[in-house]
Structures are given as structure tokens and as C-alpha cells.
Amino acid sequence: MREDFDYLKDGDIYVDTACQSLRPKPVIDALNEYYTNFNSCGERVKYPWGEKTEQKVEEARKKVLKFLKLKPKDYFVSFTLNTTYGINLILNQIDVKDFEKIVTSDIEHNSPFLSTLAFSKKNKIPREVIKRNEDGTIPADVDFKNAIVVLNCVSNVDGRRLENLSEIVKKVHKEGGVIVVDGAQAMAHNSDILEKVQADAICFSAHKMYAPSLGVMVVRKDFLPKLNTSFIGGGMVDDVFRDEFKPSYDNPEKFYTKFEPGLQAFGEIIAFSEAIDWLENVPKKARKEFDGLCEQLFEFLDNQPKIKLLNKKPSAVISFYIDGIDSHLFGAALADEGIMVRTGYFCVHYYLSHEKNYPPLIRISLGLHNNQADIDKIINVIRKAL
Ligand SMILES: Cc1ncc(COP(=O)(O)O)c(C=O)c1O
């Protein structure tokens, strides 16, 4: 897929895709086209630019559901800032009287980890941090009775997948709970894990799936009655009286307005829609080649005695540390060679630093722009350094 990233300069090896992916040219073109050809507001305007914006934003909402194989009769799509904002928006609006506890897991990004912690403190309800199995699954005997559950389905440390996600969702619902899935790391290379999953909400970041910076929330329509409203303003009301207002989100066609106060990032939404098309059109051969690159890197790192690899399996996201070498220094040395990795705890402080007592780590996260030459160089540079 390298030709869609031909703006990359020779020698630049970007491997921080888990943070934000590079944007392929068609996505950048879509953003530019919006700004240069029909820069306008959706919904509120009647001139042709605005009508085009509205139509494209509507298309984007539909594409998200199609991508995840979810039905428009059951779900709607809202746009926001990022995964963190989406999860916080839901937790801040949830009607706490319906629930007894909030549950998350040990391998979460700070985004669910801290928002559940803040929720528990603010609402004075217990919080449970369940220990995931080594393979990323959730033990079958966890009690979800009347629980609000927030879990990632793919880890940003080692790509561990919540393979029993569907069963967990069913169990949570059977026991009277609701589940919000952090899909941040799933959408680019593991979206299969989310397909048809009947979670109450899925939050993810478009910027981790080859699109501009944008948050996406996929929400079950029957979850709305459990949510209050916190932020309110333009774009969310059909009429306003002195002391009252008529919310647009009372209308099933406009449920999405519940999470969209004020002007939206229309250009980003439209370019995100382009990114979905782009991702869906990645040829099988390119996917296979990408998996091959992930495997090569895993095999190499796994065979170095000095390298402590966290991954049990190949993944687009791979983390490790090297005995006796400071990871931040190592990251800086790789940067000198043009290799842009991430070092530290990747916003997973509790699990990595306190549960596992790992030193700061090095994370390489590959994207569809990477090619064989990138992997060869990474392997050669690390080999030489060792
Ligand atoms: C698993 C996971 N959840 C949540 C987030 C937070 O995403 P954002 O910073 O876009 O809100 C990240 C970001 O790396 C992530 O990897």
C-alpha cells in the first residue's frame, strides 16, 4: 500500500501506528476537497455546499454500521473527539441508579482505566478491576450483575484480543449490566472482532484507522433511555423556549445528536468515510503481506535472548524491553536511524508499571504503509545495537 503514502521521505520509518496511523493520500485528498470545494456546515444550511456536506456525513454514519455489520434499526453513530472523550461522555451521562458497580480490566489503556476510576469515586459505587487471562480473554466466572462494564477488545501493548467478547456481551446483558467497548485498537487491523457484537456502545478513534483526528461512538438505540444529557447546545435542539427546549435526540432519526453539541468536524468526518472505503479496499494480498511483516518482526524479536518480548503472538503492535538498556535511550537511538517507535508505558501505567513491574518499554506498531525495506532496516538496526 506504500504508493498511497508516497509523501514519506526516504529513511523515515514510522512505526507508531497504534498512536495514530499515517493517512493515505485519498484520505488527505478528501479532507482537502472539503476545505477547498464545499467547506460548509451540515444540516443547518440550504445551499448546495451544505447539502453535499450533510449527504456525506450521513453516508459516513451508514458506512460505520456497515463496516461493523450492525443494523441501523438497532444502532446509531455519533462523532466526537476521540475514544477517551466518547467513553467519558457515556460514563458522565449514565444513570447510575440503575447499576451496582463499574467493572474494567487490568490491561486497559488509561482511557477506560481512569474514566471508570473517576466514575466510581464521583458516584460512590464500587469499581472492580478484573484480571484478564494471559490470552486476553475474560474469565468465565466474573460477576457482571447490574454492572457497567468498560473493556478494550484489542490491547495497545501487545495486540491481545478479547476473543470471548461476544460471550461477555451476552453475559453482561443477561446479568442486567451494560457494556461499553473500547475499540480503539481494533478498527484498523482487527475489526473482525467487533463485527455483529451487540455491545451497548463501541468507542474508537478514527485517527488510529487511517483517518483524520476524530472520535466515533456506535451506540445501541435502546441504551439511550439509560443516559442523561450533560453537554447541550447548538445542533441538539428542534426548538427552544425561555425555560425549556425540545431535544432533537427525542427523534429516533436524530438520536446521534445526543453526543454532538455544537459544530462538528465535518471535513474530518468526510475524510473518515473515505478511510473506511480505503480500508475495505485493501487487497487481500496486501493484508497477507502486512501479516507477514508482523510475523517477521515477532520472530526476530522473540529469538533475541536479551529481548524480553511481551507478545505471545505476532501482532501489528509489539512491545518489549532489553535487559540492561534504558528503553527511552534505545528509542532515541532508533530515532537517529529514522525509526520512530514509542517508549514508556503507552498509557497503560497500572498494568505495566505496577502489576507487572516492567521497566519502561519499547513499542513498535506497524501500519499498512510499512514495507519489507522498513522491517529489514528495523531488524538490522536492532541487531547491530544488541
Ligand atoms: C486501547 C486504547 N484505548 C483508548 C485509547 C485512547 O485513544 P484516544 O487518545 O484517541 O482517545 C488508545 C490510544 O492509544 C488505545 O490504544
The ligand as an SDF file (V2000), in Angstrom:
LIG
                    3D

 16 16  0  0  0  0  0  0  0  0999 V2000
   -6.7360    0.6210   23.5390 C   0  0  0  0  0  0  0  0  0  0  0  0
   -6.8210    2.1160   23.5500 C   0  0  0  0  0  0  0  0  0  0  0  0
   -7.8610    2.7010   24.1380 N   0  0  0  0  0  0  0  0  0  0  0  0
   -8.0130    4.0400   24.1610 C   0  0  0  0  0  0  0  0  0  0  0  0
   -7.0840    4.8560   23.5820 C   0  0  0  0  0  0  0  0  0  0  0  0
   -7.2790    6.3300   23.6300 C   0  0  0  0  0  0  0  0  0  0  0  0
   -7.4170    6.8410   22.3540 O   0  0  0  0  0  0  0  0  0  0  0  0
   -7.5300    8.4170   22.1560 P   0  0  0  0  0  0  0  0  0  0  0  0
   -6.2820    9.0010   22.7330 O   0  0  0  0  0  0  0  0  0  0  0  0
   -7.6510    8.5920   20.6990 O   0  0  0  0  0  0  0  0  0  0  0  0
   -8.7290    8.8500   22.9110 O   0  0  0  0  0  0  0  0  0  0  0  0
   -5.9550    4.3020   22.9770 C   0  0  0  0  0  0  0  0  0  0  0  0
   -4.8970    5.1520   22.3960 C   0  0  0  0  0  0  0  0  0  0  0  0
   -3.8060    4.7480   22.1510 O   0  0  0  0  0  0  0  0  0  0  0  0
   -5.8470    2.8980   22.9320 C   0  0  0  0  0  0  0  0  0  0  0  0
   -4.8040    2.3070   22.3300 O   0  0  0  0  0  0  0  0  0  0  0  0
  1  2  1  0
  2  3  1  0
  2 15  2  0
  3  4  2  0
  4  5  1  0
  5  6  1  0
  5 12  2  0
  6  7  1  0
  7  8  1  0
  8  9  2  0
  8 10  1  0
  8 11  1  0
 12 13  1  0
 12 15  1  0
 13 14  2  0
 15 16  1  0
M  END
$$$$
